[in-house]
Amino acid sequence: MKKLFAFLLAAACTITTAAQNNNTLATTDTIRIIQLQEVAINSVQKTAQQQLVNFFKSNNASTLEDIMSRLTELSLIRRGAYGMEPSIRYFNGGQINVQLDGMNIHGACTDKMDPATIYIEPVNLENLQVQTANTGFMNGSSIGGTVNMKMAEPNYLYNDKLTGVFSSGYQTAAKALFESLRLNYSSGKWAVAASGTYRNNKNYRSGGGAIIPFSQYEKVNYSLSVKFMQNQYNYFKADVLADDGWNIGYTALPMDVGYAAARIASFSWHKENFAKRLYKWQTKIYANRVKHFMDDSKRPLVPMHMDMPGESKTMGAFTEGEMRLNKKQKLLFRVDGSSTFLKASMTMYQTGQSAMYMLTWPDNRKDQYGISASWLWQPDSLLQLQLTGRTDVISSKLVTAEAKDHVAIFDNAFTGRTDVLKNISAQLSKKMGRKIKLTTAIGYAERLPAASELFGFYLFNASDGYDYIGNPQLKSEQSLQADLSVLYNWKRSRVQVNAYYSKVTNFIAGTINTTFSTMTIGANGVKTYINLPSGSVAGAELSGFFKPSAAIDIVTTVRYTSAKDNNKQPLPYVAPFKNINSVRYQPKRFSVQVETETALDQNKISKQYGEDKTAGYFLLHGRLGYGATIFKNNIELQAGVENIFDKKYHDHLDWGNVARPGRNFYVQLQFTFNN
């Protein structure tokens, strides 16, 4: 790591020597940003940034997962009521990046029970950035894109005053309690923000009244951010975030989670001066640790009790910035590096016998060093060209003799590997008059196999019922991708349609290996990871905002994805056609909102991965809100009912066909104070 920090420091010093005055170039518009504190959607044009306010949220107590599920680019793979795994246009797991403020964070669970998103609460965040394939590798090599959760910063709006927001809510389906508080204080050059969130969900009730066992969870989340404004152009910021969850049920899996805990810390230096050529720049160092403990002690009729702890540790640093080359050209850059250590194990306790121990993630380390840049050329107000590229050098190795012994059972020749990953894309945008904008992009990207795919040792997959064994000799996946976007604006409304296609070679998948015996009692067999010749992903999305009057907002989203392997057979975990429509009437302080959610049948299934057909569903939700001012402070009361018809249903990405919550009444209070 010493070499890493020296490398980044040298790069930062070289970059900061550039300084000339110039005019501002228009910023790139390829990222969808969801402002979580105000719950607003920023679309691809600045003129539409505030148009989708409050639409992609359920209520003030929404989890980050609730918010993500409303986006056209994202789907969620659900193994329980907590810890859902994000998927960008089908791609998931090691095919995408999930980052916090540009920092790499790796879950500590071999069964993907803890994606990085579960350790973050909306109160922690300023916005959520979703970048799809052709621009999603700027922060790290990826064939599917990046979800980057941007941390909220302390503000200086009310000097020498304590300000904050308190929220409290209750939901009936899971008898769920929610409490959240965010405080901010500034004085002179200093500003401090602190937050805390508590959630307690019982086993929820599905449509028709059935109680879903092992769907409970409890957690606390707390954060502290300190900011020092050196002058009008520079500031320093330190952030600490902690999240602790316990008694977390996973209905679709054979085990629950005793605890899941994350500790995340960073220190950054920010510089912003729009009169300079290098007008925006930050350098950050960070470290995080995640601990996760799977437990089946509360499950009935367990044939063999097992403990499965896991741990991840990541250290890293990056420097990034935006530079104006001239009136028509702009350069975005990033230099980064990180080191991630992973370890997970299993201890099996059989009556009358000694405990049996094995590593499920043999101790391994991944060291990554990367550099990326994006060049923008805007010759006039109608045309923009963007070229983006990234290179990563990644070394993967086993770090203990015990780990090497585990992997040697299947691959005695493996001593480590070093991969050089390459990513490049070109994007062209053209305005056709005042109302229409066309954007097309084409790119090539690569991604390294994930730790489970390389080193996993008898990892049980509850979806298809097979034990999985890793393959250290896997090739990196390579993807050719293209997409097309049409944006139509008129008055206060807009419609955007996106179409995309990706062809992935060396597609990583599990295949049955009859030479190995199962480890898990009742497993269907053993699969090992191999590279298929190819796989393909195609789809389309539509989002629209319509404002027929000052008091009425209408939002609609549509998404559809298709994914096949090299034999034209459906790949697993493909979300069906889905549509969400929302109408809000808000004349003044009072608001009423009606929302529909529709999914069609999913009949294109992968039987070899344990899938079955999923019926479509139609849901109706209703929401009410009222805001008032009391002693110059704002108070907002929200109430509503979700799944009004108490429909019993599940989504195709829900493992085990576990029914989702039925009719759910909620009430929430939010109090904002600045006195």
N, C-alpha and C positions, 0 to 999 in steps of 0.2 A: 504493500500500500504506500510505502514511502515514495516509490517511483511514480505511482499514480498521482499523488499530490504535487510532486515536483513537476510532473508533466503538465498538469492543469494550471499550476501557477505560472509556468513559463508561457503557456498559451494565452493566459489572461493578460500578462504583461505585454505580450506582443500585440494583442488586439487593441489594448487601450491606448496605444501610441497614435492611432488614427483620430484626427479631430479637425474638422472643417465645418464652416457654416454652409447650410443649404436649405432647400425647401422640403416640406414634408411630402413623402410619397404615400399614396393610398395603401392601406394595410391589406394583407391577404384575407380572403373571405371563405376559406375552406373548412373552418371549424365551427361546429354548432356549440354554443355555450349556454348553459342553463344557470342563471343567477339564482343560487339557492337561498340567499338571505331574503331576497325580495320575491323569490320563486318566479323569475321571469325567464323567458326563452329569448336568446339572441339568435336570430336567423342569419343567413349568409349576407345580408345587407344591413348596414348600420341603420337605415331608415326603418327597418322592421324589428329593431332590437327589443323594444318594449311591447310589441304587439301581442305576444302570447303570455302576458303576465297572468300568473296564478292558474294556468291551465294544465300543465303537466305536473300536477300534485294532487294528492287526495285530500290532505288537510294539513294543518300546522304541525301535527305529530307524525307526519309521514317519515318513514325510514328512507335512507338513501336508495334502497332497493325499490320502494314504491315509486320514487321519482324516476329512476332509470327505466322502469318497466313501461313508462309512458312514451319513450322516445322511439322514433321509427327505426333508428339504426340498431337498437339494443333489444335483445331478448334475455330472459333469465332461466337458467337451468336450476330447477328446484328439487332439493333433496329433503327439505324440511321447511318449517315456517321461518327459518333464520339461516343466513349464510348462503343465499342464492348466488350462483356463479354467472357473471355477465358474459354475454355472447354478442359479438359485433358482426352482423350480417352472416351468421352461422359460425364464424370462427371464434374459438374459445381456448381456455387453458394457456398453453405455451405459444399459441398462435397469435395472441394479442398481448399488449402491455397494459397493466393496471398500475398506475402510479399516483402518489400523493405529492403535489407540488413538484413534480418532476423527479421525485425520489423513487428508486426501486424498492419494493416491499414484496417479500415472498411469504406466502402462507406456510404454516407448519404442519398441515394435515395432508397425509398421503391420499386421502379420499376426497379432497377438494371441499371439505366442510368449511374452510375459512379463507375464501378469497379476500384480498386486501380491503375490499369495500365494506366488510362487516365491522371493521375496526374504526370506521369513520361515521360520524353523525352529521346531518345537515347543518347543525349549529356550528360545526367546525369549519364550514366551507363558505367560500365566496362564490365559486361557480364550479361547474362540471364541464370539462371539455371532452368532446367525443370526436376523434379524428378517424376516418375510415382508411381503407387500405393504401391509397395512393399518396396520402400525406401523413399516415399514422406511424411511420417509422422514424420520424425526426428525433424522437426521444429514445429510440432503441429499435434495433432490427425487428421487424414484425411483418407478417403477411396479412394480418387481419385488421390492424389499427391499434389505437391507444385510447384508454379512458384515463384522463388526468384530472384528479380532484384537487382544485386550487384552494389552499387554506385562506380563511378570512384573516385580515390583518387588523391590528388596533387602529383606531382613527383619532383624529385631533379635532373633531367637530365641536365638542363642548369642553373647553379648557377648564381645568380645576373642578370638573363636575363628574360625578359617578352616574353613568347612564347604563341602560340595560334593557333586556327583554326577558320576561318570564312567561313560560307556557305550561299549561296543565291540561290533561285530557284523559278521557275514559272511553273505551270501546267495548261493546257488549259481547261480540262473537268470541273473543278470547279473554274476556274480563280483564282487559289490558289497561294498565296504568302507565301514564307518561308524564314526566316532569323534566323541565329544561330551564336553565338560566344562563344567560350570557351577560357579562358585565364589562364595561369599558371605562377607563380613567386615563386622562392625559393631563400633563402639567409641563409647560415649557417644551423641551425637546423630547420628553419621554411620553410614551403611551403604552398602556398595558391592557390586555384583554384576557378574560378568563371565562371558561364555560364548564358546565356540568350537565349531564343528561342521565336520567334513570328510566329504565323500561322494565316492566314486569308483566309478562304475558303467560296466562294459563293455557291449558289445552283448549284449542278453539273448537267451535261447533260448526259443522259443515251444513250445507243445505239439507233440509229435512230434519235437522236436530241431532244428528249423530255426533258424539264427541270423538275427536281425532286424538288418539293417545300419542304420547311422546312428541307433542308439538309445542311444548312450553319453552320459555327461555327467560332469563333475567340478566341484566347487564347494567353497568355504569360506564360512563365515558367522561373524561375531564381533560381540559387542555389549558395551557398558559402560553401567551405570546407577548413578548416584550420588544418594543421598537424604539430605537434612538435615532432621531433626525439630526445628523451631523451638520447639514446645511440644506439649502433648498434643493440640492441636486443629489445628495447622498444620504442613505440611512442604513442602519444595521438592524437585524432582526433575529431573535432567538425564539424557537418554538419547541414546546414539549407537549406531547399528546399521549394519553394512556387510555386503554380500553380493557375492561375486564368483564367477561361473560361467564356464566356458570349455569349448571342444570339445564343444558340446552338439548332439547329433544330433536331427533331426526327420524321421523316416522318411516321414511322409505329405506332406511339403512338398518343393519343389525346392531349398530352401536350408537350411543348418544355421546355427548361431550360433557365431561366433568367441569372443565374450565378451558377458556380460550383467552389469552391475554397478549396485548401488544404494548410495547414501549417505543415511542418514536421521538427522536430529537434532531434538531438541525440548527445551524447558524449560517446566516447569509448576509451578503453585502450587496446593496442595490444602488445603482447609479442611473439617473434619468435626467437628461438635459436635451431638449428638442432643438436647441441651437447648435448642437454639436453633430458631427458626422456619425460618431458612435453615440447615438442618443439614448439607448436603453441597454442596460447590462446588469447581470447579477452573477455572483459566484456563491456557491453553497457547498457546505460539507454536512454530512448527515450520518446517522447510525440508527438502526432499529433492531428490535428483537421481538420475535413472536414465539409464544409457547402454547402448545395445544395438547390436550389429553383426552383421548377417546376412552369411553368407559361403558361397559354393559351390565354393571352391577344392579341397575334398576329394571333390567329386562327379565320377564318371567321365562322359565323353561330354557335357560341358556345351557347348551350341552357342555360347553367349556368356557369358563370365565377368562377374559383377556383384558390386559391393559395395553394401550397403544399411545405412548407419549411421542411428541414431535417437537422440533425446535428449528427455527431459522434465525440467522444473524446476518445482517447486511451492513456494510460500511461503504460509503461512496462520496463522490464529489462531482460537481459539474460547474462549468461556466458557460453562459449563453448570453446572446445579445442581438440587437438589431442595429444595422448600420446603413446609412444613406450614402450611396455611391455617387449619385448625381440627382438631378431633378426627376429622372425617369426610372432610376434603378435603385434597388434596395437589396440588402443581404441580411438574412437571418442565419445564425450559426450556433452550434453547441458542441462542446468538448466535454466528455464525461467518462467516468470510470467507476466501477463498483466491484465488491467482492462479497459473495454470498455463500454462507456455510449452511448445510442442511443435514439433519440427522433425525431419524425416526426408528422406533423399535416396537417389538411386540413381545409380551410375556404371556404365555398360556399356562393356566393352572388346571390340571386334571386331577381329580380326586384320587388319592393314594399314590401319586407319582410326583417326581420332582418337577418344579416349574421349568418350562421350556422357553428359551429366549432366542430371538433372532432380530436382525436388523431389517427393517422394511425399506428404509432409505439408508443404505450404507453411507457412512460419513463422507460427504463429498463437498467440494468447493468449486465455485465458478467465478473466475476473474474475467471481467469484461472491460475493454477500453474501446471507446468509439468517438467518431467525429462526424458531424453532419452539417449541412449548409443548404439554404434555400435562397435562390436568386429570383427576384421579381423584376420584371421589366414592364413598364406601363407607358407606352409611347403617347397615348392620349387617354381621354376619359372613357373611351369605348372598349379598349383592348388591353388585356393583361396576360402576360406569359410568366409562368412560374416553373422553375427547374429545381428539383430537390434530390439530394443524394446523401447517402450515409454508408460508412464502413465501420464494422466492428471486428475486433480481434478478441476471441473468447477461448479461454482454456478451461477444460473440465478435468478434474482429477479426484481420485480417492485419497483420503488423507490419513487413514489409519490402517494398520495391518489387518485388523478385524474386518474392515470394510473391503479390503482387497481380497481377503479370503472368501467373503460372501460372493463377490462378483466372479471370482475365479472358478466357481462351481460351473458357471455357464460360459465364461470367456476368460480363459487363463492367460490370453495374450494381451489383455488390456492393461496399459500402463498410464493412460491419460490421452487426451486429444486436444488439439488446437484448431479452431475453425476461423476462417476469415469470411465474414458475411458482407454481402453487397446489396444495396438498395438504391433505386433511382426511379424518378418519375417526372413526367412533364404534364403541365396543366395549362389549358388555354381557355380564357373567358372572353366573350364578346357580347356587348350590349347591342341589341337590335332595336334601335329607337329608344323611347323612354320607358317602355313597359316590359320588354322581353330581354332576358339575359341567358345565353347559352354557355355552358361550361363542359369541357370534355377533358379527360385525363387518361393517360396510359402509364403503366409502370411495371417494374420488376423488383421483387423482394425475396428475401431469404429469412429463415428462422431456424435456430438451433433446437434440437429435440429437448424436451423438458426433462427434469431430473427423474421423474417416474418412468418416462420412456427410455431413458438411458440405464438407470440403476435400480428401478423398482424391483422388489423381491417379494413375490407372492402377495400382490395388492389385490384384494377382493373387490370386484365391481358388482354392486348389488343390482344394477340395471340388467345386465345379461347373465349374471350368475357365474362368472369365470374369475379365476385367479390370473393376475397379469404379471409377467416377468419382463424386465427391461432388456434392452439390447444396446450395449455401448458402441456398436458398429453402425448404428443408424446414420443415414445420410441426412443432411439438412433439407428441409422442405424448400422448394423454389416455386415462386408464383408469378405468373403473368396476369395483369389485371387491367381492366378498362372500365370507365364509367362515364355516364353522360347525364347532365342536369339541365333542366329548363325551368327558369324562374319567370313568372308573370306577375307584375305589379300593376295595380290600378287603384287610385284614390287611397283608401285606408285598408286595402285587402291585398292578398297575395296567394298564389298557388305555386308550389314547387314539386316537380316530378324528377326522381332519380332512377336510373337504371344502371346495373353493374354486372360485371362478369369476372370471374377469376378462374384460371386454370393452374392447378397445383401439381407439380411433378414431385416424385419421391414422397407421395402422400403417406403420412405415418398412420398406421392402423394396427389393431390387434388381430391375430389369426390363430386358430386352434392348433396347438402343438400336442400331439398324442404321446410324445416320448416322455412327458413329465406327469407326475402324479399331483393331485390337488393337495393343498394344505388346509383350506377352509372346509369344515364339515358341511356336506351338502352341496358343494360347488359343482357346477356342470362340467368343469374341466379346466384346462390351463391354456391361456393365450400368451403368445409372445409378440412383441412389437416388430413389425417389418415395414419396409417402404413399398407401397403399391406404386405401379407406374404413374398413376395420375388420379386426380379427383377434380371436380369442377363445381363451382358455386355461381348461381345467377339469381337475380332478383330485381325487384322494383319497389319504390317507396313514393308515397304522396303525402304532402302536408299542406294544409290550407288554412288561411285565416281570413275571415269575412267579418266586416263591421258595417252592417246595414244602417246603424244609427249610433249615436254617442253612448247609449245605454246598453246596447246589445253586442255581444261578441260570440262568434261561432268558430270553433276549431274542429278540424277533421284530420285524422292521420290514417294512412293505409300502408301495410307492408306485406310483402310476399317474397319467399325465398325457396329456391330449389337447389339441392346438392346431390351429386351422383359420383360414384367411383368410376374406375376405368372400364368396368363392365356395364356401365349405364344403370347400375343398381343404386337405389336410394341410400344415401348416407344417414346415420342416426342423428337424432337431436335437431331436426329441422323444424322450425316453428311454422305453423300453418298460416294461411291468409288471416290477417287481423285488421280490424277497423275500430277506431275510437272516435266518437263524435261528442262534442260538448257545446252546450248553449248556455250562456250566462246573461242574465238581465240584472243590471246594477244601476238604477237611476241615481242614487245618492249613497247614503250610508248602508242601505239594505241591499242584499244580493240574493238571487236565487239561481241555482245552476242545475241543469239536467244533463246527464251523461249516459251514453250507451257504449257498450263494449261487445264486439261481435268477433267470434272466431269460427272459421269453417272447419269441416271435418278434415282430419289428416289421414289420408289413405295411402300415401306414399311412404312406406315404412321399411325399416331394415330388420328383418326377422333374425338375421344372424347376430344382431346386437340386442336381441330380446325385446324389440319393440312390438306393439300391437296398435291397431287402429284407434284413433281418438275421435270421439264425437265433438261436433261444434257446439257452441253455446252463445246465448244472448243474455247480457246483464244490463240492468238499469240501475243507475245511482241518482240520488237527489241530495243537494247540498244547499244550506242556508247560511247566511252570514250577516252580522250587524256590527258596525263600528261606531264608536263614540269617543268623545274627548272629555276627560275628567281632570280638572285642575291642570290643564295643559299637557296631560299625558294621554296616550291613546290606549284604548281597550277594544279588543275585538272578540266577539263570541261567534263560534262556528258550531253548527249541528248538522247532522245529515244521516242518511241511511244508504249503505252500499248493498248491492245484490238484493234489491227490493223484493223480487219474486222468490227469494230463498232458493235459488237454483242450485242443485247438486251437480257439480261439474269439476273437471280438472283439465289442465292445459297439457298439450302433447309433450312439453319439456319437463313435466312433473314426474319424477321417478316413482315407480310403484303405483301409478294411477291413484295417488292419494287425493281425496276430495279437498277442494279449497274452502275457505270460510263461507258460510251461508249469510243470511241477513245480518247485517252489522250496523247497529246504531252507534253513533259517536257524538260526543260533545266536547268542545275544547275552548279554552280561554287563553288569550294572549294579551299581556299587559306590557306596554312599552313606556319607559319612564326616562326623563332627561332633566329632572329637577334635583 
